Amino acid sequence: MRLRPSGIPRQGAVGAIATFLVLFVINFALKGGHFSAFDLKTLCMNVLPLALVALGQFFVVMTNGIDLSLGPVMSVAGSIAALTFSASVPGAIGLALGAAALAGTCNGLLVVGLRLPPILATLATMSVFQGVALVILPSPGGNVPLGLTDAFTNGLAPAPTPLLLLIAAAAVASWIMRTPLGLWLRAIGGDESGTRSSGVPVWPVKFLVYVIAAPLAGLGGFYLAVATGSGSPTIGDSFILLSIAAVVLGGVSIAGGRGSTTGAVFGALTLTIIGRLLYFANLSSFYQSLINGVILIAVVGLATVRQRLAKLWWAQRDAR
């Protein structure tokens, strides 16, 4: 008899939210019970690039894939934007996102067209895009208009612009998962051969997720360039594994088919708040990788144990 699902998407998102809230309360206490509008703006500024690339990674992981090139795609997009802002802001945005979409198309062609394993295909393009970023902008620089930086980091609305952008990105990603595309992503990640037998265009859908993921990473790179006032050819490298960590911390199954965009966003928030806690605890930022790794092992281990216990429970129940 077919085993019933264990409800991991809902549990994963709830767990991610609970983890973030616990860490936020600790951070709040370390600051003496003070959390200002400036603190909210800073938190959203720090988490927005990671949340964007994590959402891109989320769509790929849902199909039982992985994209190691999203960090360098951020670097390429940010470098292009920083160099072309002085000519035209809309043009800079278009070029940055166009380059990111082209990168996603290359990934999709390698995975779908040549049937390469996603981890190998994107490992290769990761190196290519890192080289492209260095060719475009050999050293940090560029010219970002101060007004643009102010608009994207402060804004004129009652709520800071980074918060509004974070909410908008999460809302759009959540809407996508409620469309037929979202249903197909879950089905492909859960049972690709069965999904193909039911008439779902599996390969076009898998191609599409890479084309979607890269521009999301490109938006993250664009925002980093705007927020920092310059582009950098290596700024996205740290996001290669962070995007995967955010997805896993968000309760998304690395094997695909199970998870939620809410969990991915709160996974990014959790990683960001960990960095703030290290700062207030006067610990070196080098400890963050160690702590992130320990947390990832714990999360993946608990998820695996929960799945096995659920399967055992249902097997025993069906045997009765």
Secondary structure, DSSP 8 states (H G I E B T S, - for coil): -------HHHHHHHHHHHHHHHHHHHHHHHTTS---HHHHHHHHHHHHHHHHHHHHHHHHHHTT---TTHHHHHHHHHHHHHHHTTT-HHHHHHHHHHHHHHHHHHHHIIIIIS---HHHHHHHHHHHHHHHHHHH-SSSB----HHHHHHHHT-SSSS-HHHHHHHHHHHHHHHHHTSHHHHHHHHHHH-HHHHHHTT--HHHHHHHHHHHHHHHHHHHHHHHHHHHTSB-TTTTTTHHHHHHHHHHHTT--TTSS---HHHHHHHHHHHHHHHHHHHHTT--THHHHHHHHHHHHHHHHHHHHHHHHHHHHHHHHHH-
